[in-house]
Amino acid sequence: MTQVHLETLNELGVAQYDDRSKQVKPTDATYPLTRQIRWITTECYTPAEDSSELK
């Protein structure tokens, strides 16, 4: 199975991906991107309705 997203992250400099060893390593851009993703996830999070309350 080909991990296309890993190649894309590598090309963007967000992660370092070695196709031969199949290892992924962080870069200087990884941490800031992680913070941004967490912020977006938190801001856009909408809890699912508790199905037990609907019964």
Secondary structure, 3 states (H helix, E strand, C coil): CCCHHHHHHHHHCCEEEECCCCEEEECCCHHHHHHHHHHHHHHHCCCCCCHHHHC
